Amino acid sequence: MYASALVWGPSGGWKPADATTDDADIVFYFGLRRNLAGTSAIKELRSLYPSARLVGCSTGGHVLGEDVVDDEVAALAMKFERTPIKLAHIKVDDHGDSHACGAALGAQIADPDLSAAFVLSDGLRVNGAQLVAGLVDAVGASVRIAGGLAGDGADFSETLVGLDDDLCSGQVVAIGFYGPAIQVRTGSAGGWDVFGPRRRVTQASGNVLLTLDGEPALDLYERYLGPEAPALPGSGLLFPLKIFDPENPEHDIVRTLLAIDRAARSMTFAGDIPQGWTAQLMRGSHHNLVNGAADASAQARAKAPLAAQAALLVSCIGRRLLMGQRTGDEIEAVASFLGEETPRAGFYSYGELAPHARTDRCELHNQTMTVTTFAEAL
Amino acid sequence: MPDGFKIIDKQFAKATAPDGSVDLQRLKKMVAATYEDFERDVERIDRSMRLMIEENDRLTRDLEATIRALGLENAGYAPALENMSHGLCIFDADNRLLVANSRFQEIYDLPKELVRPGVAMSRLIDAIKEHEKGRGCTTQEGLGCMTLGKTPGDSLRSEWALANGAIVEVVATRVKDGGLVAVHEDVTEKRKAQAHIERLARHDALTGLPNRATFHEILNSRLSDDKAGNGIAIYYLDLDRFKAVNDTFGHAVGDELLRQVARRLRHAVRDKDVVARFSGDEFAVIQQDVADPEAVEMVAQRVLDGIGNRFKINDHLFHIGASIGVSLFPSDSRDADRLIKNADIALYRAKADGGNTFRFYEPTMDANMRERRSLEFELQAAVENEDFELFYQPLFDLKQNRICAFEALLRWNSPLRGRMAPAAFIGLAEETGLIAPIGKWVLRQACREAMKWPNDLKVAVNVSAKQFKADHLPLLVAAALAESGLAPSRLELEVTESVLLQNTERTIDTLRQLKDLGVSISMDDFGAGYSSLSYLYRFPFDKLKIDRSYVCESDADDNARSIIRAMTGLGRSFGMKIVAEGVETRDELQVVRSEGCGEIQGYLISKPVPANEIAGLLAAQAAAA
């Protein structure tokens, strides 16, 4: 296979990062909503790759080399020698719920030869956990699924997912990779630290959390955010929530905030918050988050018999909010494990999709760095 | 350079143009933003730390309050536990002590330092076993830990004896978390009380002897034990004259007498023999290994001798006796009920034979007894049905040469046995108390009948000794007179000497009351019994009736004639009329007339006749005149 990273700048158009000009089967692109919808970047990309499938989404910043940028649009073109791919998409409005969306999407790509899938989903109108569950139900648990939920900076107003010429809100796209040649590997880690007391989810419904220990959860977040509280829900990403079933404390999940309702004192997370579970606030330190990213990269590497020939990085917007200008440190950490030369692209998302490090079952993650590597056997 | 400062290199690179010139404004902006990032991060950490400390403080306060509340709760339980009369211990699922009260420690006299939370149940068991001193009870079962089920609510009750004599009842119950709660109760006193109650139920409270039910039980077991047929004697014993002692001296003395009798009975038999009190003054004995009837006779005599000796109670000396009936196993019966019954029958015979003696059961006694029972039953029915009739035998006044009175004579018209004379049933009536209603009927009937006769004819009615014993005889007589309208002067009451044998003062008093009513009193069958002239001296009888035995001998036997003469002389001296009974021939009439008898009675005049024949009798007399 062959992969090549590109960058689009408002002044200079697309610039291949290297000299390769071969045609591609698929080109991933990532950019801020305003740069995707309001510039000619995608049109120019199409003219560069007339026969490739173009797939991308809006972000909360995206990976460029070893840095994280906002103003540019990043792309990764991939050409496979022996791996058929298939693209499928659905509009969330056409389906009853996120599980049904996942199942419908999965049904389009499901095949005994399906080896892996990469999914880009609307980041605000989808319950990521249910979407993944529906997908897994449709394609089977043996298919490695990775991907992410589109972002919208720290605005949380609208996310876009594009397939070829159709860039829109409320869309989910899946790319199926078929056959034995393709080797897709994943790693996912957070590096967040729990702090403060354990709390009980006393009132919640689906992914909407109302109270912790009988107190509105929003009160708790506002108290901890202090002067940053008005920036909710974005600032809420600074404090992800670790949740686990008290009967099964080993299997913990991290949930990140998507939206709040100040009147109802409710908080909507990127996945379900089951009532009765235990919840604990998390906070990140720069150092530990960077170590987490390195860990994710190491996981993907450890499972791969072949050296990665391309990598897609999906990291959480919350990590970027916390790390600020030094967010690039986690990209560096990932790159150091992948190899500096491995072509890569990636974005800051509203949720990451990857197999759970312990169960290997594909799940929605929050606040993690998720690394997906691609290699094709000769 | 530390990682944290790599950012400076990047910022510097970004601010450097391709020509090498550095955009200082841009660099300054980026560095300032980095500082802001740091500051913000520090602020976030500070705030988080502060809030976390606040939360920790609050949680600590809550926890302390909870601990205090639990302490208060426990403070409430502690006195409750300590004030329990039961010992209580609670073990966890690993059989380690959670809680025990001091009563638990007291019951088993365990060292205080041993009974503390966390100690293994096995150590407590070992310590308790030391106190048990191998009394044969398994302590582990007592604590209920070994056989107690594993399901919550499973419960096991056991009881065991300690070396100090205490009995402890343990109820162990499995609880939800797999532990157990054991409640220990010292039931020593309770068990003693139960044993006492059991003993009370089986023994006679007064004498401490086994009661009838227990006697029966023992007899049954002895009978089945006596496979070899060694022989068993059953004694049924009844005290003679006990009722008189009880009536006269009161129950306290009667009770003491019974206690002493019980003691003497126990002394009279062997230890292995059983002495029981049935009721009142009835006792029974089981004698084992009876070789021959002589051995029984010996014991029976020893019992009679023992009870025959005087009793001294409250400075009073009492002399009572006993009657004993004996039945023998296996010759009389093999059945306990039957043996007791047979002994009872023999006892009846002993009493009938005058008391202070013993009788062996004989099958004929049984027949007699049955006969007596059925007669008693029939007599009872006769009283209810008034199956009685009065016959009348005239008394003839020799001076006036006319019938002057009729003696009413009772007949029982039994539907089964035909017409019966008093001799066949009066004895039974007196024994059974039926004499009272019969006597009353006779009095009323005689008075009513006499009212149909001419005014110068009297009616004579026999009154038995038993009737005299009842206090209300004068009242009965007065009532019969009032009811019939008969003039008291026309009623003669005939009493026998036996009446005067009992309780003389009271009898004389009753006789006076009767006489005050205006009725006359005759001495019946004079000379037939223990004739005593003192009676005649002490009470002014109106008539003496010379017993028929003298009359029928009088024409041939000079002695009899002399006695008749003496009696008439006596009568004259005391101003009493003399009647000769049983005059059947003209010769006898001659004799009694010549010896001075004023009236005669007998077949020569008339046999007793039914009431409806009296008119004919009187008419014939009038015709003859």
Interface residues (C-beta under 8 A of the other chain):
Chain A: D67 F195 G196 P197 R223 Y224 G226 P227 E228 L238 R283 H286 H287 V290 L322 G324 Q325 R326 G328 D329
Chain B: D3 G4 K6 I7 K10 Q11 M30 A33 T34 D37 R40 D41 E43 R44 I45 R47 S48 L51 M52 E55 N56 L59
